[in-house]
Amino acid sequence: MGCKLLLIAVIKNSSFGRTILKLLTSFMKVFVKVLILFY
């Protein structure tokens, strides 16, 4: 769990990580919408 928090901190501090985070969040939103549609 501590490792995950450290990883999140590193990701948030780098622009590269920030873009990955944005991509992940947008992907998750689409994934949730698809799940709701097919459920």
C-alpha positions as CSV (number, residue, x, y, z in Angstrom):
1,M,0.0,0.0,0.0
2,G,2.8,2.4,0.9
3,C,4.5,1.6,-2.4
4,K,1.3,2.5,-4.3
5,L,1.1,5.8,-2.5
6,L,4.8,6.6,-3.4
7,L,4.1,5.7,-7.0
8,I,1.1,8.0,-7.1
9,A,3.2,10.8,-5.6
10,V,5.9,10.3,-8.3
11,I,3.2,10.2,-11.0
12,K,1.6,13.3,-9.8
13,N,4.9,15.2,-9.8
14,S,5.8,14.3,-13.4
15,S,4.1,15.7,-16.5
16,F,4.4,12.3,-18.1
17,G,2.7,10.6,-15.2
18,R,0.0,13.3,-15.3
19,T,-0.8,12.5,-19.0
20,I,-1.0,8.8,-18.1
21,L,-3.3,9.6,-15.2
22,K,-5.6,11.7,-17.5
23,L,-5.7,8.8,-20.1
24,L,-6.5,6.3,-17.3
25,T,-9.3,8.4,-15.9
26,S,-10.8,9.0,-19.3
27,F,-10.5,5.3,-20.1
28,M,-12.2,4.4,-16.8
29,K,-15.1,6.7,-17.6
30,V,-15.6,5.1,-21.0
31,F,-15.3,1.7,-19.4
32,V,-17.9,2.5,-16.8
33,K,-20.3,3.8,-19.4
34,V,-19.9,0.7,-21.5
35,L,-20.5,-1.5,-18.5
36,I,-23.7,0.4,-17.6
37,L,-24.8,0.1,-21.3
38,F,-24.3,-3.6,-21.4
39,Y,-25.4,-4.5,-17.9
